[in-house]
Amino acid sequence: MRRPLSCNRGFTLVELLVVITIIGVLASLVFGSWSRIREYNRRTVCTSNLRQIGAGCIRYSIDWGDFFPSVFDPGGTSNPLKSLSLLYDSYIPLRKIFLCPSTADMCTDLQPGDSFAPHGIAGRNDPKPRQTSYGYDDTKGPLTDPEVPIAADAPPSAEEQVGGVSATPGAGSETAVMNSANHKRGPTDRGGQNVLFCNGNVKWFVDPTAGINHDNIYDATDKKNPGDTDSYIHQTSTQ
């Protein structure tokens, strides 16, 4: 009498490899989508942070004679990190407003009257995180053209500026530096930055250019005529 055929035949090696490959592809799609969604959410929080910084600047100007927060070191050199920190905590009570959630920046020790310290801005070899994720132009005020930027995701460090992208139309002959590193997810991802304008609006840009002249918002040392209408976002300190 014949024995019935077994229905418990296991997977062959080829079948197992096919199943593992399919699972790997599906997992990469799911995790990739989740990573993009998470970064988009972080970017949204960053947008909200800059909007609150803009509101803080406007409230500050009401109390201080139509001036945005500004600190000038001896010799007349502006100090954006000291200037930005003036908003804490009378105008912005929460430290986390100064931190982009896409970064590892920390300012848990910041006290009213302190200045932000630019730890890590010189390059990746500095293990200390920055105390704020944002750069600021402390030479502007409420009467500045509303389309001029006053703050944005922090400019790239000198190390990150190597090999910047070419200038955009209307930017003159200068070479625009790379985007802020805050929202980059990898070495080939150009990322972008949230930019706060004098009128309180915040917009996302995939190039490091914005404003009425659509030129580089970060330090442009080779620009021939900066004038008084352009905005250069800095993150410096003499500490």
Order of alpha helices (4+ residues) and beta strands (2+ residues): alpha-beta-beta-alpha-beta-beta-beta-beta-beta-beta
